């Protein structure tokens, strides 16, 4: 429920430009400004998915998603995590995304989206480090959502190593 009022000062030319842009988008000025300044969580989710797909699995894109997921409230999670990741992702990438989503949903007492159940766990274990001396640590300290998917990591959503 919106109960507060925001007033900003703009020049007449800026106001006219915002009015034109809002009309082109088929929105009122307030809705247009809100959509531009506070993009819907679902659109941010889709943007993260596009970034991960384009990055070909680079960890920086996954780290950005991790950071974003860690900042969502339970209410935001319920609406944010659709659609499913793109079909072109590797099994490892798809399982990593599913594990991250399942982990953050469990932490917030929210049911994970149905698409997570359609992603089959990895057949062989994958470790977050190539150091064999860390394997026992990773096997025993990985969050449950990751272990179920045969992923063994040192940190989960929101954490940094």
C-alpha positions in Angstrom: 0.0 0.0 0.0 1.4 3.3 -1.0 1.0 5.9 1.7 3.9 8.4 1.2 4.3 11.2 -1.3 7.5 12.1 -3.1 8.0 15.4 -4.8 11.0 16.2 -7.0 12.0 19.3 -8.8 12.6 19.1 -12.5 12.8 21.6 -15.3 9.8 22.0 -17.6 11.8 20.3 -20.4 12.7 17.4 -18.1 9.0 17.0 -17.1 8.0 17.0 -20.7 10.6 14.4 -21.5 9.3 12.2 -18.7 5.7 12.7 -19.8 6.6 11.6 -23.4 8.6 8.6 -22.2 5.7 7.5 -19.9 3.2 7.9 -22.7 5.4 5.8 -25.0 5.6 3.1 -22.3 1.8 3.3 -21.8 2.2 4.3 -18.2 1.4 7.2 -16.0 4.3 9.4 -14.9 4.4 8.0 -11.3 4.3 4.4 -12.5 7.0 5.2 -15.1 9.3 6.9 -12.7 8.9 4.1 -10.1 9.5 1.4 -12.8 12.8 3.2 -13.8 14.1 3.8 -10.3 12.9 0.7 -8.5 12.8 -2.1 -11.2 10.7 -5.0 -10.2 12.5 -7.9 -8.6 11.4 -10.3 -11.3 13.0 -8.1 -14.0 16.2 -8.0 -12.0 16.1 -11.8 -11.8 15.8 -12.0 -15.6 18.7 -9.6 -16.0 20.9 -11.7 -13.7 19.9 -14.8 -15.8 20.8 -13.0 -19.0 24.1 -12.0 -17.5 25.0 -15.5 -16.4 24.1 -17.0 -19.7 26.2 -14.4 -21.6 29.1 -14.8 -19.2 29.5 -18.5 -20.1 29.7 -19.4 -16.4 32.2 -16.8 -15.2 32.0 -16.6 -11.4 31.6 -12.8 -11.3 28.1 -13.1 -12.8 27.2 -15.8 -10.2 28.6 -13.6 -7.4 26.4 -10.7 -8.6 23.4 -13.0 -8.4 24.4 -14.2 -5.0 24.7 -10.7 -3.7 21.3 -9.8 -5.1 19.6 -12.9 -3.7 21.0 -12.3 -0.2 19.3 -8.9 -0.1 15.8 -10.1 -0.9 13.1 -10.4 1.8 10.8 -13.3 2.0 8.0 -11.3 0.4 10.3 -10.3 -2.5 11.4 -13.9 -3.0 7.9 -15.1 -3.6 7.5 -13.0 -6.7 11.0 -12.6 -8.0 12.3 -16.0 -9.1 10.4 -16.7 -12.3 11.1 -17.7 -15.0 13.4 -20.7 -14.9 17.0 -20.3 -16.0 17.6 -20.6 -19.8 17.8 -24.1 -21.2 21.3 -23.3 -22.7 23.0 -23.4 -19.3 25.3 -26.2 -18.5 24.1 -28.8 -15.9 26.6 -27.3 -13.4 25.4 -23.8 -14.0 21.7 -24.8 -13.7 22.4 -26.8 -10.5 24.3 -23.9 -9.0 21.4 -21.5 -9.7 18.9 -24.0 -8.3 20.9 -24.6 -5.2 21.3 -20.9 -4.6 17.6 -20.3 -5.0 16.7 -23.3 -2.8 19.2 -22.2 -0.1 17.9 -18.6 0.1 14.3 -19.8 0.0 14.9 -22.2 2.8 16.6 -19.4 4.8 13.5 -17.3 4.4 10.9 -20.0 4.9 9.6 -19.6 1.4 8.8 -22.5 -1.0 11.3 -22.6 -3.9 9.9 -22.2 -7.4 8.7 -25.3 -9.2 11.5 -25.1 -11.8 14.1 -26.0 -9.2 12.6 -29.5 -8.9 12.9 -30.1 -12.7 16.7 -29.6 -12.6 18.3 -33.0 -12.1 21.2 -33.1 -9.6 24.7 -33.6 -11.0 25.8 -37.1 -11.5 29.4 -36.5 -10.3 30.4 -34.3 -7.5 31.8 -30.8 -8.2 34.0 -29.0 -5.8 34.3 -25.2 -5.3 38.1 -25.6 -5.1 40.5 -27.8 -7.1 42.6 -28.3 -3.9 42.1 -31.9 -2.9 43.1 -31.0 0.7 39.9 -28.9 1.0 37.5 -31.7 -0.2 36.7 -33.0 3.3 36.0 -29.5 4.5 33.7 -28.9 1.5 32.0 -32.2 1.9 31.1 -31.5 5.5 30.4 -27.7 5.4 28.4 -27.2 2.1 24.9 -26.1 2.7 22.2 -28.8 2.3 20.7 -27.4 -0.9 24.2 -27.6 -2.6 25.0 -31.1 -1.2 21.7 -32.4 -2.6 22.8 -31.2 -6.0 26.3 -32.8 -5.7 27.9 -29.3 -5.4 30.4 -28.8 -2.6 31.2 -25.1 -1.9 32.7 -23.2 0.9 30.1 -20.4 1.0 26.6 -20.1 -0.1 24.3 -17.1 -1.0 25.6 -13.8 0.1 29.0 -15.1 1.3 32.4 -14.3 -0.2 35.6 -16.3 -0.1 
